[in-house]
Amino acid sequence: MSNRIKEKDLEYLVDQINTDTNNPLEPYTKDKEGKFKSNPGNYHLGFAYGGVKLLQMVNEGGGVRDHLHTGYTTKRKLYVALNSFLSGINHE
């Protein structure tokens, strides 16, 4: 049995965040001419330097922000941060 955090585990949590905040599930959609358009508000994962972070699309030009200010971190640390973020937005 493995305790390894996988990309699909993080993607599941990001989908939950998008659903709970009424944001699009995909960062981009293709229009009728086949061009991609960004979906402001969407949360998605960004990967670089062997790490991962939560990004949020902030404008129609495709600009993003590091929503949790973690920088690129390990999957496990991001998993904990995403669960905390979900708990905060679902707090009643």
Backbone bond lengths (Angstrom), bond angles and torsions (degrees), N, CA, C in turn:
res aa  C-N    CA-C-N  psi(-1)  N-CA   C-N-CA  omega(-1)  CA-C   N-CA-C  phi
1 M - - - 1.443 - - 1.523 109.46 -
2 S 1.327 116.09 135.78 1.449 120.83 -174.15 1.529 111.73 -112.15
3 N 1.316 115.82 140.18 1.459 121.66 173.65 1.519 110.93 -98.12
4 R 1.310 116.60 9.65 1.453 121.74 -176.27 1.533 110.44 -64.75
5 I 1.326 116.52 132.86 1.457 122.27 175.11 1.527 106.74 -87.08
6 K 1.319 115.65 126.11 1.462 120.81 -178.02 1.519 109.83 -107.41
7 E 1.327 115.04 164.08 1.461 120.88 179.54 1.531 110.98 -57.40
8 K 1.332 116.78 -37.98 1.472 119.08 -179.53 1.530 111.64 -65.67
9 D 1.334 118.17 -29.85 1.466 121.35 175.99 1.528 110.55 -64.86
10 L 1.339 115.82 -42.31 1.459 120.58 178.45 1.525 110.61 -68.74
11 E 1.328 117.25 -41.56 1.466 121.36 179.98 1.526 111.32 -61.83
12 Y 1.322 116.77 -37.65 1.466 120.37 177.09 1.528 110.61 -60.27
13 L 1.338 116.62 -46.15 1.462 120.40 -179.71 1.527 111.34 -65.24
14 V 1.334 117.15 -39.10 1.470 120.56 178.55 1.530 110.23 -64.88
15 D 1.328 117.23 -39.94 1.471 120.19 176.01 1.531 110.51 -61.20
16 Q 1.331 117.07 -39.41 1.465 121.08 177.80 1.528 110.59 -63.64
17 I 1.329 116.15 -41.69 1.465 120.43 179.03 1.528 109.80 -61.97
18 N 1.343 116.82 -47.00 1.467 120.32 179.32 1.524 111.28 -61.53
19 T 1.317 116.93 -41.74 1.461 120.87 179.97 1.528 110.83 -65.54
20 D 1.324 116.72 -46.49 1.464 121.15 -176.95 1.527 113.00 -69.35
21 T 1.339 117.78 -23.01 1.462 121.51 179.59 1.533 111.73 -103.22
22 N 1.337 116.52 8.02 1.472 122.36 179.13 1.524 112.85 56.64
23 N 1.328 115.94 41.65 1.461 122.02 177.34 1.518 109.83 -108.36
24 P 1.348 117.23 157.65 1.467 120.28 178.77 1.528 110.95 -59.08
25 L 1.339 115.72 147.18 1.469 120.17 -179.75 1.525 112.56 -78.36
26 E 1.328 118.24 -22.45 1.462 122.18 -178.14 1.528 110.44 -113.71
27 P 1.346 117.85 142.92 1.464 119.69 178.86 1.535 113.14 -69.59
28 Y 1.331 116.44 -27.58 1.468 120.76 -178.92 1.523 110.27 -135.51
29 T 1.348 115.62 148.93 1.463 121.34 171.47 1.523 107.72 -127.57
30 K 1.330 115.85 151.38 1.452 121.89 179.83 1.522 109.31 -95.01
31 D 1.342 116.71 129.93 1.463 119.99 179.40 1.536 110.42 -85.79
32 K 1.331 116.31 -176.85 1.463 121.26 -176.00 1.522 113.06 -62.14
33 E 1.330 117.32 -29.14 1.468 120.85 178.96 1.529 112.51 -84.99
34 G 1.319 117.39 -0.83 1.461 121.42 179.25 1.514 114.24 87.97
35 K 1.330 117.18 8.96 1.463 120.92 178.61 1.527 109.15 -91.34
36 F 1.323 114.23 145.42 1.460 119.59 179.61 1.519 110.60 -86.55
37 K 1.334 115.35 139.22 1.462 123.38 178.22 1.529 107.67 -124.05
38 S 1.316 116.48 134.40 1.463 119.16 179.90 1.521 110.64 -74.98
39 N 1.318 115.88 155.08 1.466 123.43 -179.87 1.526 109.29 -114.48
40 P 1.351 117.26 90.88 1.461 119.66 -179.80 1.537 111.71 -54.88
41 G 1.326 114.71 140.76 1.458 121.49 -178.98 1.513 112.62 100.31
42 N 1.335 117.37 -25.08 1.455 121.44 -177.61 1.524 111.93 -62.77
43 Y 1.325 115.31 136.22 1.463 122.46 171.50 1.520 107.77 -99.16
44 H 1.320 116.84 138.42 1.459 121.43 178.00 1.528 109.30 -154.89
45 L 1.321 115.27 168.88 1.453 121.11 -178.43 1.523 110.46 -90.22
46 G 1.323 115.35 143.78 1.459 122.07 172.65 1.523 108.40 -120.58
47 F 1.326 115.85 137.13 1.465 121.32 -177.61 1.525 110.36 -121.39
48 A 1.316 117.15 135.09 1.464 122.72 173.36 1.524 108.57 -171.09
49 Y 1.314 115.73 156.13 1.467 121.98 174.69 1.526 113.26 55.44
50 G 1.330 117.36 27.89 1.457 121.46 -179.90 1.514 113.66 78.26
51 G 1.330 117.92 9.17 1.458 121.73 -178.73 1.521 111.44 -126.76
52 V 1.327 114.60 -176.19 1.461 121.56 -176.74 1.526 108.62 -145.14
53 K 1.350 115.97 150.77 1.461 120.11 175.25 1.516 109.60 -148.83
54 L 1.334 116.06 162.97 1.450 122.54 177.12 1.521 108.51 -88.39
55 L 1.337 115.61 126.46 1.463 122.04 177.33 1.518 109.02 -115.53
56 Q 1.324 115.79 150.56 1.457 120.79 172.83 1.518 108.24 -125.24
57 M 1.336 115.57 129.51 1.462 121.75 176.30 1.527 107.52 -69.27
58 V 1.333 117.54 126.55 1.464 119.90 -174.21 1.520 114.67 -110.79
59 N 1.343 118.22 -14.78 1.456 118.59 179.17 1.528 110.67 -153.37
60 E 1.316 115.53 172.49 1.458 120.57 -177.99 1.519 112.81 -73.13
61 G 1.322 117.41 -12.51 1.457 121.64 176.72 1.518 112.97 -82.83
62 G 1.319 117.94 -3.42 1.459 121.49 178.95 1.518 114.81 93.65
63 G 1.331 117.05 10.35 1.462 120.43 178.00 1.526 111.14 -67.35
64 V 1.325 116.36 143.68 1.464 121.47 -178.98 1.527 110.28 -129.92
65 R 1.331 114.93 161.98 1.464 120.92 173.05 1.519 109.17 -131.88
66 D 1.316 114.76 151.68 1.464 122.64 175.62 1.521 106.46 -82.13
67 H 1.328 115.85 92.74 1.467 121.16 -168.78 1.527 113.43 -61.70
68 L 1.315 117.75 -38.19 1.469 120.33 -176.76 1.526 112.69 -95.80
69 H 1.319 117.93 -2.39 1.469 123.44 -179.87 1.525 112.55 56.41
70 T 1.326 116.34 36.33 1.467 120.30 179.66 1.518 111.94 -90.32
71 G 1.327 117.38 -18.39 1.457 119.52 -168.11 1.518 107.67 65.86
72 Y 1.319 116.78 -172.39 1.462 119.50 177.35 1.518 108.26 -75.35
73 T 1.315 115.59 122.88 1.457 121.70 -174.36 1.524 109.28 -133.01
74 T 1.316 116.49 -176.78 1.462 120.71 179.28 1.529 110.06 -75.88
75 K 1.315 115.49 159.47 1.465 120.53 178.13 1.523 110.62 -61.72
76 R 1.316 116.66 -39.76 1.465 120.11 -179.12 1.535 111.49 -63.73
77 K 1.320 117.33 -45.92 1.468 120.11 -179.76 1.526 110.75 -64.93
78 L 1.337 117.14 -38.99 1.454 119.40 178.12 1.521 110.84 -68.29
79 Y 1.329 117.23 -36.21 1.471 121.60 177.56 1.533 110.27 -57.81
80 V 1.317 116.63 -45.20 1.463 121.55 178.78 1.527 109.95 -64.59
81 A 1.339 116.87 -43.71 1.466 120.82 -179.50 1.537 111.42 -64.63
82 L 1.332 117.41 -40.32 1.464 120.83 179.35 1.525 111.23 -65.54
83 N 1.320 116.99 -40.27 1.468 120.20 177.24 1.530 110.60 -64.04
84 S 1.313 117.52 -39.61 1.464 121.00 177.49 1.517 110.49 -65.14
85 F 1.331 116.87 -42.18 1.460 121.56 178.72 1.531 110.39 -61.91
86 L 1.329 116.83 -44.66 1.474 121.00 177.53 1.525 111.42 -61.28
87 S 1.315 116.70 -42.19 1.468 119.99 178.19 1.526 110.60 -61.17
88 G 1.324 116.72 -39.07 1.460 121.21 -179.78 1.517 112.43 -67.24
89 I 1.332 118.41 -41.47 1.468 119.39 -178.12 1.519 111.60 -77.29
90 N 1.326 117.53 -20.03 1.455 121.03 179.03 1.517 112.68 -99.52
91 H 1.328 115.99 6.00 1.466 120.73 -179.88 1.525 109.91 -64.34
92 E 1.308 115.61 131.89 1.466 119.88 -178.88 1.483 111.85 -114.96
